[in-house]
């Protein structure tokens, strides 16, 4: 009976001990301490923002001048797919300090929303120094696949460079809408062999179809019976077929003794009695 009471008392004591420890761990801050911490956080955020603004590159330097010239294709409004696109970039240093041209990047963006990046193109690193009053030319190329054909895009090309104080600049040297087109080059070798294979398949299919239908037709057609030759009346050409019963016996003896002559045989001159008298 006393065991449940003992267990209950131990459980209550453990709960009171836990509450007392939690109250000891609670740190009560004054309003002045809270305000001081908030000011420190705001000052740190302002310092970070100032550092980021100082490190962020400027869009364009007034002492730099750039030009873009497309070598292929000459028409920059229509860019062919599956063809290497080449362009030359001219950089002129008009200032008194040295510029370091770092790299170039390009991208395809949605024409109605510039922030929507569709694809990143090839990036090229130059790392070339351009002295004051000098010019430099850079070669750049990219490639568009068939997936971009027959669609408009905004081609954005940025040139990254720094001045002598290591301040970074980003110059958007090209930012215009282009039309990706698919060039029809006629009949190439791959298409020709595809047509040849297709023609061979059609011919083989026709031959097999003709053989199949011919075999079916021959099975359905009945076999022809051998035609009998018409009977020809021969008359009484054979002597055995002649009936001699109606003739008298004297005539029959005469016929059996006299030699049979062909109806077309002519008598020889020796056998003719007229020929003997003339002689």
C-alpha positions as CSV (number, residue, x, y, z in Angstrom):
1,X,0.0,0.0,0.0
2,X,2.9,2.4,0.7
3,X,4.7,1.7,-2.5
4,X,2.4,3.8,-4.8
5,X,2.7,6.7,-2.3
6,X,6.5,6.4,-2.4
7,X,6.7,6.4,-6.1
8,X,4.3,9.4,-6.4
9,X,6.4,11.4,-3.9
10,X,9.6,10.7,-5.8
11,X,8.0,11.8,-9.1
12,X,6.9,15.1,-7.6
13,X,10.3,15.8,-6.1
14,X,12.0,15.2,-9.5
15,X,9.5,17.6,-11.2
16,X,10.2,20.4,-8.7
17,X,14.0,19.9,-9.1
18,X,13.7,20.3,-12.9
19,X,11.7,23.5,-12.6
20,X,14.2,25.1,-10.2
21,X,17.1,24.3,-12.6
22,X,15.2,25.9,-15.5
23,X,14.6,29.1,-13.5
24,X,18.3,29.3,-12.6
25,X,19.2,29.0,-16.3
26,X,17.0,31.9,-17.4
27,X,19.0,35.1,-18.0
28,X,17.1,38.3,-17.6
29,X,18.3,41.1,-19.9
30,X,17.6,44.7,-19.3
31,X,16.3,47.1,-21.9
32,X,19.7,48.8,-22.2
33,X,21.5,45.5,-23.0
34,X,18.9,44.6,-25.6
35,X,19.2,48.0,-27.3
36,X,23.0,47.8,-27.4
37,X,22.9,44.4,-29.1
38,X,20.4,45.7,-31.7
39,X,22.7,48.6,-32.5
40,X,25.6,46.3,-32.9
41,X,23.7,44.1,-35.4
42,X,22.6,47.2,-37.4
43,X,26.2,48.5,-37.5
44,X,27.5,45.1,-38.7
45,X,24.9,44.9,-41.4
46,X,25.7,48.5,-42.6
47,X,29.4,47.6,-42.6
48,X,28.8,44.5,-44.7
49,X,26.6,46.5,-47.2
50,X,29.3,49.1,-47.5
51,X,31.9,46.5,-48.2
52,X,29.7,44.8,-50.8
53,X,29.1,48.1,-52.5
54,X,32.8,48.8,-52.6
55,X,33.6,45.4,-54.0
56,X,30.7,45.4,-56.6
57,X,32.0,46.2,-60.1
58,X,30.9,49.3,-61.9
59,X,29.0,48.8,-65.1
60,X,31.3,50.9,-67.4
61,X,34.5,53.0,-67.3
62,X,34.5,56.3,-69.1
63,X,38.1,55.7,-70.1
64,X,37.3,52.5,-72.0
65,X,35.7,52.2,-75.4
66,X,34.5,48.9,-77.0
67,X,33.3,47.9,-80.5
68,X,31.8,44.6,-81.7
69,X,32.1,43.3,-85.2
70,X,30.5,40.0,-86.4
71,X,32.6,38.1,-88.9
72,X,30.1,35.3,-89.3
73,X,27.3,35.8,-90.0
74,X,27.4,39.4,-91.3
75,X,23.7,39.9,-90.5
76,X,23.6,40.0,-86.7
77,X,19.8,40.0,-86.6
78,X,19.6,36.4,-87.8
79,X,21.9,33.8,-86.2
80,X,22.1,30.4,-87.8
81,X,22.0,27.2,-85.7
82,X,24.6,24.4,-86.0
83,X,27.1,27.0,-87.2
84,X,30.1,28.6,-85.4
85,X,29.3,32.2,-84.7
86,X,32.5,34.4,-84.7
87,X,32.9,38.0,-83.7
88,X,35.8,40.5,-83.0
89,X,35.8,42.7,-79.9
90,X,37.8,45.9,-80.0
91,X,38.9,47.5,-76.7
92,X,40.4,51.0,-76.6
93,X,42.1,52.5,-73.5
94,X,41.5,56.3,-73.6
95,X,42.7,56.9,-70.0
96,X,46.1,57.3,-68.4
97,X,46.1,54.0,-66.5
98,X,46.4,50.4,-67.5
99,X,43.3,48.2,-67.9
100,X,43.4,44.5,-67.4
101,X,40.8,42.7,-69.5
102,X,39.9,39.6,-67.5
103,X,37.2,37.6,-69.3
104,X,34.0,37.7,-71.4
105,X,30.7,35.9,-70.9
106,X,27.5,35.7,-72.9
107,X,24.0,34.5,-72.4
108,X,20.6,34.1,-74.1
109,X,17.8,35.8,-72.3
110,X,14.0,36.0,-72.7
111,X,13.2,39.1,-74.9
112,X,10.2,40.1,-72.7
113,X,12.0,39.6,-69.4
114,X,15.7,40.3,-69.3
115,X,16.1,38.7,-65.8
116,X,15.0,35.3,-67.2
117,X,18.2,33.6,-68.3
118,X,17.5,30.9,-70.9
119,X,21.1,29.6,-71.6
120,X,24.7,30.6,-70.8
121,X,27.1,30.6,-73.7
122,X,30.8,30.0,-73.8
123,X,33.0,32.1,-71.4
124,X,36.5,33.0,-72.5
125,X,39.3,34.3,-70.2
126,X,41.7,36.8,-71.8
127,X,43.8,38.2,-68.9
128,X,45.5,40.8,-71.1
129,X,46.7,44.2,-70.1
130,X,46.0,47.2,-72.3
131,X,48.3,50.2,-71.9
132,X,47.1,53.8,-72.0
133,X,46.2,55.1,-75.5
134,X,46.4,51.6,-76.9
135,X,43.9,49.2,-78.5
136,X,43.4,45.5,-78.3
137,X,41.3,43.0,-80.3
138,X,39.8,39.9,-78.9
139,X,38.2,37.0,-80.8
140,X,35.1,35.3,-79.5
141,X,32.8,32.6,-80.8
142,X,29.8,30.6,-79.7
143,X,27.5,27.9,-81.0
144,X,23.7,27.5,-81.0
145,X,22.0,24.1,-81.2
146,X,18.8,23.2,-83.2
147,X,16.7,23.5,-80.0
148,X,16.9,27.3,-80.4
149,X,15.8,27.5,-84.0
150,X,12.9,29.7,-85.1
151,X,12.8,31.6,-81.8
152,X,13.8,35.2,-80.8
153,X,16.3,35.7,-78.0
154,X,18.2,38.6,-76.4
155,X,21.9,38.1,-76.9
156,X,23.8,39.6,-74.0
157,X,27.6,39.8,-74.1
158,X,29.6,41.3,-71.1
159,X,33.2,42.2,-71.0
160,X,34.9,42.2,-67.5
161,X,38.0,44.3,-66.9
162,X,39.8,46.1,-64.1
163,X,41.8,49.4,-63.8
164,X,45.1,50.0,-62.1
165,X,43.4,50.4,-58.7
166,X,41.9,46.9,-59.1
167,X,38.4,48.3,-59.5
168,X,36.2,46.0,-61.5
169,X,34.1,47.0,-64.5
170,X,31.4,45.1,-66.5
171,X,30.7,46.5,-69.9
172,X,27.6,45.2,-71.8
173,X,29.2,45.3,-75.3
174,X,26.2,43.7,-77.0
175,X,22.6,43.5,-75.9
176,X,20.1,43.1,-78.7
177,X,17.3,40.8,-79.9
178,X,18.3,38.1,-82.4
179,X,16.4,35.5,-84.4
180,X,17.8,32.0,-84.4
181,X,17.2,30.4,-87.8
182,X,17.9,26.9,-89.3
183,X,19.9,27.0,-92.5
184,X,18.6,24.6,-95.2
185,X,21.7,23.4,-97.1
186,X,19.9,21.1,-99.5
187,X,20.7,17.4,-99.7
188,X,23.6,16.3,-97.6
189,X,25.2,12.9,-97.5
190,X,23.3,11.7,-94.4
191,X,20.0,12.6,-96.0
192,X,21.0,11.0,-99.3
193,X,21.8,7.6,-97.6
194,X,18.5,7.8,-95.7
195,X,16.6,8.2,-99.0
196,X,18.6,5.3,-100.5
197,X,17.8,3.0,-97.6
198,X,14.1,4.1,-97.7
199,X,13.9,3.4,-101.5
200,X,15.5,-0.1,-101.0
201,X,13.0,-0.9,-98.3
202,X,10.1,0.1,-100.5
203,X,11.4,-2.0,-103.4
204,X,11.9,-5.1,-101.3
205,X,8.4,-4.6,-99.8
206,X,7.0,-4.4,-103.3
207,X,8.8,-7.6,-104.4
208,X,7.7,-9.6,-101.3
209,X,4.1,-8.3,-101.7
210,X,4.0,-9.3,-105.4
211,X,5.2,-12.8,-104.5
212,X,2.8,-13.2,-101.7
213,X,-0.3,-12.1,-103.8
214,X,0.8,-14.2,-106.7
215,X,1.0,-17.3,-104.5
216,X,-2.4,-16.6,-103.1
217,X,-4.0,-16.2,-106.6
218,X,-2.4,-19.5,-107.8
219,X,-3.8,-21.4,-104.9
220,X,-7.4,-20.1,-105.6
221,X,-7.3,-20.8,-109.4
222,X,-8.5,-24.4,-110.3
223,X,-6.1,-26.7,-112.3
224,X,-6.9,-27.1,-116.0
225,X,-7.8,-30.6,-117.4
226,X,-6.0,-32.0,-120.3
227,X,-7.9,-31.3,-123.6
228,X,-8.9,-34.3,-125.7
229,X,-8.1,-34.2,-129.4
230,X,-11.2,-34.4,-131.6
231,X,-12.0,-37.7,-133.2
232,X,-11.2,-37.8,-137.0
233,X,-13.3,-40.0,-139.3
234,X,-10.9,-42.3,-141.1
235,X,-13.5,-44.1,-143.3
236,X,-12.7,-47.5,-144.7
237,X,-9.0,-47.0,-145.2
238,X,-8.2,-50.4,-143.8
239,X,-9.1,-53.5,-145.8
240,X,-10.1,-55.4,-142.7
241,X,-12.9,-52.9,-142.1
242,X,-14.6,-53.6,-145.5
243,X,-17.6,-55.8,-145.4
244,X,-17.5,-58.3,-148.4
245,X,-20.5,-60.4,-147.4
246,X,-22.9,-58.8,-149.9
247,X,-20.5,-59.5,-152.9
248,X,-20.7,-62.7,-154.9
249,X,-18.0,-65.3,-154.5
250,X,-16.6,-64.7,-158.0
251,X,-16.0,-61.1,-157.3
252,X,-14.4,-61.9,-154.0
253,X,-11.9,-64.3,-155.7
254,X,-11.1,-61.7,-158.3
255,X,-10.4,-59.1,-155.7
256,X,-8.1,-61.4,-153.7
257,X,-6.1,-62.5,-156.8
258,X,-5.6,-59.0,-158.3
259,X,-2.8,-56.9,-156.7
260,X,-3.8,-53.8,-154.9
261,X,-2.8,-50.6,-156.5
262,X,-2.6,-47.2,-155.1
263,X,-5.2,-44.8,-156.7
264,X,-2.5,-42.3,-157.4
265,X,-0.1,-44.7,-159.0
266,X,0.2,-44.3,-162.8
267,X,0.8,-47.4,-165.1
268,X,4.3,-47.8,-166.3
269,X,5.0,-47.7,-170.0
270,X,6.1,-51.3,-170.0
271,X,2.8,-52.5,-168.5
272,X,0.7,-50.5,-170.9
273,X,-0.6,-52.5,-173.9
274,X,-0.8,-49.4,-176.1
275,X,2.9,-48.7,-175.5
276,X,3.8,-52.3,-176.6
277,X,1.9,-51.9,-179.9
278,X,3.8,-48.7,-180.7
279,X,7.0,-50.4,-180.1
